[in-house]
């Protein structure tokens, strides 16, 4: 019985909760609005240029000894997804080295040989793959490793100081840049950028010495990246959709819990108010045997003989008890009333469909000199105290209704036995249904 009451209260709470949620139009609505990101950025960097790369052979390419020199560059980048962007790179500087690997050089000539290649200009289009914006806890990442690859075109000139070297003017050649690095977010606008690029030239003569393989050089750099756009918008490359979804889900869960708690509290207050109202209506403040709800004359002095409406009888007649004979027809009237008697779920409120047969019992009590005992019973679902109260309230409700139809309250006795007198097993639904009853005894 308690379980049915709890389910009903939960359904009502959820209905109220859905209404409350649909009524909200500020934070909940904005949460699902389209989000703006900062997708354009520019970067400036500087670092070391050298002909050494991890991909050189055992002789370190065309020159044994690398020499570091300064280079500088920049880029413009468009972030397309959190993990992918396109950038246009620009680079200038000098690439230098010593001790050429020319077969015709003596040891002294080799030790004295050098080259210096000036990069007049260089432009490349790269794909940038950010691989660290999958954080579950930080919506805006701070540490973002990345990989780059693409294709470029440059103008360069090489100068050498040994026999077999060339001193050509500026030549233009294709190259393939491949790199890796990481960025550290200093703010919503500025990132530190550290990277290392290897540039594979489509030329044998980039360093002034024609070798067997295409030349290559590396660029280790550090710089700053500036995100363009609204300051309030996050950078797309640093944005973790997983962390944002987790944060959004946590906020919605907290909001649902708060709303459900409010609805449960309101439902509890409504139940308490309804119970208090029912107790007041079904009480008998003046003790005349007629419930307050049906008492047309409240405040009747104690001991006053009253009629079915609770009003004093002007000339109460002496009650003479005669021998009572209960016929089969009388039992049939009572039996139909018992069969048709139904209450609201978990309450002592009689359903309207039961009034017709109860009216016949009331008429029988008025017409004949019968006394009636009403015995309320329940199954064993719920606490003993609740079942005793419910069985008593239901018996009293039947008495109050019969009195309201003119029956003398002094000949009606209402008692509640709770689950103490079962007529069937409480282990099955059918048995519990039989045990939930109000018995009528004419005498």
C-alpha positions as CSV (number, residue, x, y, z in Angstrom):
1,X,0.0,0.0,0.0
2,X,2.9,2.4,0.9
3,X,4.6,1.4,-2.4
4,X,1.5,2.5,-4.4
5,X,1.4,5.8,-2.6
6,X,5.1,6.4,-3.2
7,X,4.8,5.6,-6.9
8,X,1.8,8.0,-7.3
9,X,3.7,10.7,-5.5
10,X,6.8,10.1,-7.8
11,X,4.6,10.4,-10.9
12,X,3.2,13.7,-9.7
13,X,6.6,14.9,-8.9
14,X,8.0,14.1,-12.3
15,X,5.1,15.8,-14.0
16,X,5.7,18.9,-11.9
17,X,9.4,18.7,-12.6
18,X,8.9,18.6,-16.4
19,X,6.7,21.7,-16.2
20,X,9.3,23.5,-14.1
21,X,12.1,22.6,-16.6
22,X,10.1,23.8,-19.6
23,X,9.4,27.1,-17.8
24,X,13.1,27.9,-17.5
25,X,14.4,29.9,-20.5
26,X,17.7,31.5,-19.5
27,X,20.6,29.2,-18.6
28,X,19.2,26.0,-20.0
29,X,18.4,27.6,-23.4
30,X,21.8,29.3,-23.6
31,X,23.6,26.0,-22.9
32,X,22.4,24.6,-26.2
33,X,23.1,27.7,-28.3
34,X,25.7,27.6,-31.1
35,X,29.1,28.2,-29.6
36,X,31.6,30.7,-31.0
37,X,35.3,29.8,-31.3
38,X,38.4,31.6,-32.2
39,X,39.7,29.8,-35.3
40,X,42.2,32.3,-36.9
41,X,45.6,32.9,-35.4
42,X,49.0,34.3,-36.4
43,X,52.4,33.3,-35.1
44,X,55.9,34.7,-35.0
45,X,59.0,32.6,-34.3
46,X,62.7,32.5,-34.3
47,X,65.3,29.8,-33.9
48,X,68.2,27.8,-35.2
49,X,68.8,26.7,-38.8
50,X,71.2,23.8,-39.6
51,X,71.7,21.3,-42.3
52,X,71.7,18.5,-39.7
53,X,68.6,16.4,-39.5
54,X,67.7,13.0,-37.9
55,X,67.4,11.6,-41.4
56,X,70.9,12.3,-42.6
57,X,73.3,9.5,-43.4
58,X,76.4,8.5,-41.5
59,X,78.4,11.3,-43.2
60,X,75.7,13.8,-42.2
61,X,74.7,14.5,-45.8
62,X,77.0,16.6,-47.9
63,X,78.9,18.2,-44.9
64,X,80.3,16.5,-41.9
65,X,80.0,19.3,-39.4
66,X,76.8,21.3,-38.9
67,X,76.8,24.9,-38.0
68,X,73.9,26.7,-36.4
69,X,72.7,30.0,-37.6
70,X,69.6,32.2,-36.8
71,X,66.4,32.0,-38.8
72,X,63.0,33.6,-38.3
73,X,59.5,32.9,-39.6
74,X,55.8,33.3,-39.1
75,X,52.5,31.8,-40.1
76,X,48.8,32.3,-40.5
77,X,46.6,29.4,-39.4
78,X,42.9,28.5,-39.8
79,X,41.6,25.9,-37.3
80,X,38.9,23.8,-39.0
81,X,38.2,21.2,-36.2
82,X,39.6,20.9,-32.7
83,X,42.2,18.5,-34.0
84,X,42.9,19.8,-37.6
85,X,43.9,23.1,-39.1
86,X,45.7,24.6,-42.2
87,X,48.5,27.1,-41.9
88,X,50.6,29.1,-44.3
89,X,54.3,29.2,-43.1
90,X,56.9,31.8,-44.0
91,X,60.7,31.3,-43.3
92,X,63.9,33.2,-43.9
93,X,67.5,33.0,-42.7
94,X,70.8,31.2,-43.5
95,X,71.7,27.5,-43.5
96,X,75.4,26.8,-43.0
97,X,77.8,23.9,-42.6
98,X,81.5,22.8,-42.7
99,X,83.8,20.1,-43.9
100,X,82.4,19.0,-47.3
101,X,82.2,15.4,-48.3
102,X,83.6,15.9,-51.8
103,X,85.6,13.0,-53.0
104,X,88.2,15.2,-54.7
105,X,89.1,17.2,-51.6
106,X,92.2,16.7,-49.6
107,X,91.9,16.5,-45.8
108,X,93.1,20.1,-45.5
109,X,90.7,21.3,-48.2
110,X,87.8,19.4,-46.5
111,X,88.6,20.9,-43.1
112,X,88.6,24.4,-44.5
113,X,85.5,24.0,-46.7
114,X,82.2,25.7,-45.7
115,X,78.9,26.6,-47.3
116,X,76.3,29.2,-46.6
117,X,72.8,29.1,-48.2
118,X,70.7,32.2,-47.9
119,X,66.9,31.6,-47.9
120,X,65.5,34.7,-49.5
121,X,61.9,33.7,-49.0
122,X,60.0,30.5,-48.3
123,X,56.3,29.8,-48.2
124,X,54.6,26.5,-47.4
125,X,51.0,25.2,-46.8
126,X,50.8,22.8,-43.9
127,X,48.2,20.6,-42.3
128,X,48.4,20.9,-38.5
129,X,47.2,18.0,-36.4
130,X,46.6,18.8,-32.7
131,X,46.6,15.6,-30.7
132,X,46.1,16.7,-27.0
133,X,42.7,18.3,-26.8
134,X,40.9,15.1,-25.6
135,X,41.0,16.0,-21.9
136,X,38.1,14.8,-19.7
137,X,38.6,17.4,-17.1
138,X,39.9,20.6,-18.7
139,X,37.6,22.2,-21.3
140,X,40.3,24.6,-22.5
141,X,43.6,22.8,-22.8
142,X,47.0,24.2,-21.7
143,X,49.4,21.7,-23.2
144,X,48.8,20.9,-26.9
145,X,51.3,18.7,-28.9
146,X,50.9,18.8,-32.6
147,X,52.3,17.4,-35.9
148,X,52.6,19.2,-39.2
149,X,53.2,18.2,-42.8
150,X,52.7,19.9,-46.1
151,X,54.4,21.3,-49.3
152,X,56.3,24.6,-50.0
153,X,58.3,26.6,-52.4
154,X,61.4,28.8,-51.7
155,X,64.0,31.0,-53.3
156,X,67.6,30.4,-52.0
157,X,71.2,30.9,-53.1
158,X,74.3,28.9,-52.1
159,X,77.9,30.1,-51.6
160,X,80.9,27.8,-51.1
161,X,84.7,28.3,-50.7
162,X,86.1,25.0,-52.1
163,X,86.9,23.3,-55.4
164,X,83.7,21.6,-56.7
165,X,81.4,23.9,-54.8
166,X,79.0,26.3,-56.6
167,X,78.2,29.9,-56.1
168,X,74.9,30.2,-57.9
169,X,72.4,33.0,-57.8
170,X,68.9,32.6,-56.3
171,X,67.2,29.4,-57.4
172,X,63.6,28.4,-56.7
173,X,62.8,24.8,-55.6
174,X,60.0,22.8,-54.1
175,X,60.3,21.3,-50.6
176,X,58.3,19.2,-48.2
177,X,58.2,20.4,-44.5
178,X,57.5,17.9,-41.8
179,X,57.4,18.9,-38.1
180,X,56.3,18.4,-34.5
181,X,56.0,20.6,-31.5
182,X,53.8,21.7,-28.7
183,X,52.0,24.8,-27.5
184,X,51.5,26.1,-24.0
185,X,48.4,28.3,-23.4
186,X,49.4,31.5,-21.5
187,X,45.9,33.0,-21.8
188,X,42.8,32.8,-23.9
189,X,44.7,34.8,-26.6
190,X,48.4,33.9,-26.4
191,X,50.2,30.6,-26.7
192,X,53.9,29.7,-26.5
193,X,54.9,27.7,-29.5
194,X,57.9,25.3,-29.6
195,X,58.6,23.3,-32.7
196,X,61.1,21.4,-34.8
197,X,60.8,21.1,-38.6
198,X,62.7,19.1,-41.1
199,X,62.5,20.4,-44.7
200,X,63.1,17.9,-47.5
201,X,64.3,19.8,-50.6
202,X,63.5,18.7,-54.1
203,X,67.0,19.7,-55.1
204,X,70.6,18.2,-55.0
205,X,72.2,21.7,-55.0
206,X,70.6,23.5,-52.0
207,X,73.9,23.5,-50.1
208,X,76.2,24.2,-53.1
209,X,77.4,20.7,-53.4
210,X,75.7,18.2,-55.8
211,X,75.3,15.0,-53.9
212,X,73.6,11.7,-54.5
213,X,70.4,12.5,-52.6
214,X,68.2,15.5,-52.2
215,X,69.3,18.0,-49.6
216,X,67.5,18.8,-46.3
217,X,67.8,21.1,-43.3
218,X,66.1,21.6,-40.0
219,X,64.6,24.5,-38.1
220,X,64.2,24.4,-34.3
221,X,62.2,27.4,-33.2
222,X,60.2,29.1,-30.4
223,X,57.6,31.8,-30.7
224,X,54.3,33.2,-29.8
225,X,50.9,32.5,-31.3
226,X,48.1,35.1,-31.1
227,X,44.5,34.0,-31.5
228,X,42.2,36.4,-33.4
229,X,38.5,37.0,-32.6
230,X,36.3,37.7,-29.6
231,X,38.2,37.6,-26.3
232,X,35.3,35.8,-24.7
233,X,35.4,32.9,-27.2
234,X,37.8,29.9,-26.6
235,X,40.4,28.8,-29.1
236,X,39.1,25.9,-31.1
237,X,42.5,24.1,-31.1
238,X,42.6,24.1,-27.3
239,X,38.9,23.2,-26.8
240,X,38.1,19.7,-25.5
241,X,34.5,18.7,-26.6
242,X,34.7,15.7,-24.1
243,X,35.4,17.9,-21.1
244,X,32.8,20.4,-22.2
245,X,30.2,17.6,-22.5
246,X,31.1,16.3,-19.1
247,X,30.8,19.8,-17.6
248,X,27.5,20.4,-19.3
249,X,26.1,17.0,-18.2
250,X,27.2,17.6,-14.6
251,X,25.4,21.0,-14.6
252,X,22.2,19.5,-16.1
253,X,22.3,16.7,-13.5
254,X,22.7,19.2,-10.6
255,X,19.8,21.3,-12.0
256,X,17.6,18.2,-12.3
257,X,18.4,17.1,-8.8
258,X,17.5,20.6,-7.4
259,X,14.2,20.7,-9.4
260,X,13.3,17.2,-8.3
261,X,14.1,18.0,-4.7
262,X,11.8,21.0,-4.9
263,X,9.0,19.1,-6.4
264,X,9.3,16.3,-3.8
265,X,9.2,18.9,-1.0
266,X,6.1,20.5,-2.5
267,X,4.4,17.1,-2.9
268,X,5.2,16.2,0.7
269,X,3.6,19.5,1.9
270,X,0.5,18.8,-0.2
271,X,0.2,15.4,1.3
272,X,0.5,16.7,4.8
273,X,-2.1,19.4,4.1
274,X,-4.5,16.9,2.6
275,X,-4.0,14.6,5.6
276,X,-4.6,17.4,8.0
277,X,-7.8,18.5,6.1
278,X,-9.1,15.0,6.1
279,X,-8.4,14.5,9.8
280,X,-10.3,17.7,10.5
281,X,-13.2,16.8,8.3
282,X,-13.6,13.3,9.6
283,X,-13.1,14.2,13.3
284,X,-16.0,14.6,15.7
285,X,-15.2,17.7,17.8
286,X,-18.5,17.8,19.7
287,X,-18.5,14.0,20.3
288,X,-22.1,13.5,19.0
289,X,-21.2,10.6,16.7
290,X,-21.5,12.7,13.5
291,X,-18.2,13.6,11.6
292,X,-17.5,17.3,11.3
293,X,-17.9,17.1,7.5
294,X,-21.6,16.0,7.8
295,X,-22.4,17.7,11.1
296,X,-25.0,20.4,10.4
297,X,-25.1,21.5,14.1
298,X,-21.5,21.7,15.3
299,X,-20.9,22.3,19.0
300,X,-23.8,20.2,20.3
301,X,-23.4,19.7,24.1
302,X,-22.1,16.4,25.3
303,X,-24.8,13.7,25.8
304,X,-27.4,15.4,23.5
305,X,-29.3,13.0,21.3
306,X,-28.9,14.0,17.7
307,X,-30.2,13.0,14.3
308,X,-28.2,11.9,11.3
309,X,-27.2,15.5,10.6
310,X,-25.8,16.1,14.1
311,X,-28.7,18.3,15.2
312,X,-30.5,17.8,18.5
313,X,-33.8,15.9,18.4
314,X,-36.7,18.0,19.8
315,X,-38.4,15.1,21.4
316,X,-36.3,12.1,21.3
317,X,-38.3,9.0,21.6
318,X,-37.5,6.3,24.0
319,X,-35.5,3.6,22.3
320,X,-37.1,0.2,22.8
321,X,-35.0,-2.7,21.7
322,X,-37.0,-5.4,20.1
323,X,-35.9,-8.8,19.0
324,X,-34.2,-8.3,15.7
325,X,-34.8,-10.7,12.9
326,X,-32.3,-10.4,10.0
327,X,-33.8,-11.7,6.8
328,X,-32.1,-13.0,3.6
329,X,-33.2,-9.8,1.9
330,X,-31.5,-7.7,4.5
331,X,-28.3,-9.8,4.2
332,X,-28.4,-9.3,0.4
333,X,-28.6,-5.5,0.8
334,X,-25.5,-5.6,3.1
335,X,-23.7,-8.1,0.9
336,X,-24.1,-5.9,-2.2
337,X,-22.8,-2.9,-0.2
338,X,-19.8,-4.8,0.8
339,X,-19.2,-6.0,-2.8
340,X,-19.4,-2.6,-4.3
341,X,-17.5,-0.7,-1.6
342,X,-14.4,1.0,-3.0
343,X,-12.0,3.6,-1.6
344,X,-9.5,6.0,-3.2
345,X,-6.0,4.4,-3.3
346,X,-4.4,4.5,0.2
347,X,-7.1,6.8,1.5
348,X,-10.4,6.5,3.5
349,X,-12.3,8.4,0.8
350,X,-15.3,6.4,-0.5
351,X,-15.7,6.4,-4.3
352,X,-19.0,7.7,-5.7
353,X,-19.8,4.3,-7.3
354,X,-20.4,2.9,-3.8
355,X,-23.0,5.4,-2.8
356,X,-26.0,3.6,-4.3
357,X,-25.7,0.4,-2.3
358,X,-24.6,2.3,0.9
359,X,-27.9,4.3,0.6
360,X,-29.8,1.0,0.7
361,X,-28.0,0.0,3.9
362,X,-28.8,3.4,5.4
363,X,-32.5,3.1,4.5
364,X,-32.5,-0.4,6.0
365,X,-31.1,1.0,9.3
366,X,-33.7,3.7,9.3
367,X,-36.6,1.4,8.5
368,X,-35.7,-1.5,10.9
369,X,-34.4,-1.6,14.4
370,X,-31.0,-2.9,13.4
371,X,-27.6,-2.3,14.9
372,X,-24.6,-2.4,12.6
373,X,-21.0,-3.2,13.3
374,X,-18.4,-2.0,10.8
375,X,-15.0,-3.7,10.9
376,X,-12.1,-2.4,8.8
377,X,-9.3,-4.7,7.7
378,X,-6.1,-4.3,5.6
379,X,-3.3,-6.5,4.3
380,X,0.2,-6.6,5.9
381,X,1.8,-4.1,3.4
382,X,3.2,-1.2,5.2
383,X,3.6,-0.5,9.0
384,X,1.3,-1.7,11.6
385,X,0.5,1.8,12.8
386,X,-0.5,3.0,9.3
387,X,-2.7,-0.1,8.6
388,X,-4.5,0.2,12.0
389,X,-5.2,3.9,11.3
390,X,-6.3,3.3,7.7
391,X,-8.6,0.4,8.7
392,X,-10.2,2.5,11.5
393,X,-10.6,5.6,9.2
394,X,-12.3,3.6,6.5
395,X,-14.8,2.1,8.9
396,X,-15.5,5.6,10.3
397,X,-15.9,6.9,6.8
398,X,-18.6,4.3,6.1
399,X,-20.3,5.2,9.4
400,X,-20.2,8.9,8.6
401,X,-21.7,8.4,5.2
402,X,-24.6,6.2,6.6
403,X,-25.3,8.8,9.3
404,X,-25.3,11.5,6.6
405,X,-28.1,9.5,4.9
406,X,-30.3,9.5,8.1
407,X,-29.0,6.5,10.0
408,X,-28.8,6.8,13.8
409,X,-25.1,7.1,14.8
410,X,-25.8,5.4,18.2
411,X,-26.6,2.1,16.5
412,X,-23.4,2.0,14.4
413,X,-20.1,0.8,15.7
414,X,-16.9,1.4,13.7
415,X,-13.7,-0.5,14.5
416,X,-10.3,-1.0,12.7
417,X,-8.3,-4.2,13.0
418,X,-5.5,-3.5,10.5
419,X,-3.8,-6.7,9.2
420,X,-4.6,-8.7,12.4
421,X,-7.6,-10.7,11.0
422,X,-6.7,-11.9,7.5
423,X,-9.1,-14.2,5.7
424,X,-6.5,-15.2,3.0
425,X,-2.8,-15.4,2.5
426,X,-0.8,-12.1,2.2
427,X,1.8,-13.8,0.0
428,X,-0.2,-13.3,-3.2
429,X,-1.9,-10.2,-4.8
430,X,-5.3,-12.0,-4.8
431,X,-5.0,-12.9,-1.1
432,X,-4.0,-9.3,-0.2
433,X,-7.0,-8.0,-2.2
434,X,-9.4,-10.2,-0.1
435,X,-7.8,-9.0,3.1
436,X,-8.4,-5.3,2.2
437,X,-12.1,-5.1,3.2
438,X,-14.8,-3.5,5.5
439,X,-17.2,-6.1,7.0
440,X,-20.8,-5.2,7.8
441,X,-22.5,-7.2,10.7
442,X,-26.2,-6.6,11.3
443,X,-27.7,-7.6,14.7
